[in-house]
Amino acid sequence: MNWNPSVPAAGAAPRPDDSTPGMTHPISTDFDSTSGAPVAASQDYASTRPAWVEVDLSVLANNVRLIRADLSKAVRLLYVVKDEAYGMGAVAAAKVALANGVDHLAIYTLEEAAALREAGITAPILILGERTPLEIPGVIELKLTPCVSSLEMAREFDAAGRRRNRPVPVHIKVNSGMNRFGFHWREVDAWSRAVAGLGGLRIDGILSHFAQSDEADKTFAHEQIRRFEECLRVWGTVAPRPPLVHMCNSGGFLDLPEAHFDMVRVGLLMGGVFPSTVCRRIPGIASALSVRTRIAAIQPLEPGDTVGYGMRWSATRRSRIAVLPVGYGDGFPRVRNQGEALIFGRRVPLVGGVAMDALTVDITDLPGAEVGTEAVLMGCQGAEEITARDLARLKQSVTYDVLVGWRRRLPRVYRGGSGVAP
């Protein structure tokens, strides 16, 4: 019986080495010299849980290199690592990416930025969204570059720059049609003159964001590019063009090379998940994140026996039902009699309803499965794969939601730690 996340399942292909500093390892155990009872040598209880999110850093590194090679050498590569790099862990992902061709990072909150700085990361960090006046000291202390989307905040940052006798580096956000943050493209004549006159700012960049870049119909994306380019033209009449003009997210990077400008912002794709089913593919890009667990219990059922809350599934034959200790409290979709897991490289159906802490699968046709056998809820096993898009369909949501939805109580296990540098 194998409970160790660091040990591959019986019959599974060997995984990359796990020499990454900071990797989650099983708890080490000493023995009391008098009683002989086991005594935990550490309090790393999370690593003993038979369910985990596994991140293959060698796959992430390869994805970064493939994206970098696909991009013009003149264009910089920014990695969006907000929300723990879409579930992988921002610090680990950022360090691997910076060693393999990423130039800049982006996050959304001061807390996310602080974690990167505390980990020794000194790369340029763009903080997305709009700040409040209360956040300005943190932005400056952490040496971040904020996006500025309104005259009010432009003036607040300008005043901060004047107080410290050193301009605050900012990127101007243009609303070209997304209609969330940004100076509106229709009002460019007014805001461009006003912002250009603020001596407490250093305009390092101008950016916009696509509302839809990864679908087959690019009509509105092209209209946004036209609007953004008009804003750039008007800005050029009042101030120099800044060194970093950028608009593309993962979908734009893949499908809209005319909008690459000076830098592209890639997030989802770094982890190996394409933003849609129709966008361009880069051969070799693979998913770096998987979700794995081990069978916690097995129940023998007779015909007519039911499973789980509400008795939503009944056995029609003598059956074996395996309990997997992952539920909607961990981020798995709350479904009934839908979905699959992989055991021994074969798909087995989920039966009954997903509970907060557990789900159940039918292993009647897998007589070799036992307590401790590994099951994959997202990722590859053998020739089979359950993708983030598969789970998004179950959740009636999007892949982004699935990836960031894996809760912290699932420990992150990092593999492929050596050889991640080019």
TAJO-V47501 format. One record per run of one state. SS is the DSSP state (H for helix, E for strand, - for the rest). FROM is the first residue (numbers start at 1). TO is the last residue. If there is no record, write none. Layout:
SS_FROM_TO, SS_FROM_TO
//
This chain:
-_1_28, E_29_31, -_32_37, E_38_40, -_41_44, H_45_48, -_49_50, E_51_56, H_57_70, -_71_75, E_76_80, -_81_81, H_82_87, -_88_89, H_90_98, -_99_103, E_104_107, -_108_109, H_110_118, -_119_123, E_124_127, -_128_132, H_133_141, -_142_144, E_145_148, -_149_150, H_151_163, -_164_167, E_168_175, -_176_182, E_183_184, H_185_196, -_197_200, E_201_207, -_208_218, H_219_235, -_236_243, E_244_246, -_247_249, H_250_255, -_256_256, H_257_259, -_260_262, E_263_266, -_267_267, H_268_271, -_272_288, E_289_301, -_302_305, E_306_307, -_308_308, H_309_311, -_312_312, E_313_314, -_315_318, E_319_324, -_325_335, E_336_336, -_337_339, E_340_343, -_344_345, E_346_350, -_351_352, E_353_353, -_354_358, E_359_362, -_363_373, E_374_381, -_382_383, E_384_386, -_387_387, H_388_395, -_396_398, H_399_404, -_405_410, E_411_415, -_416_422
//
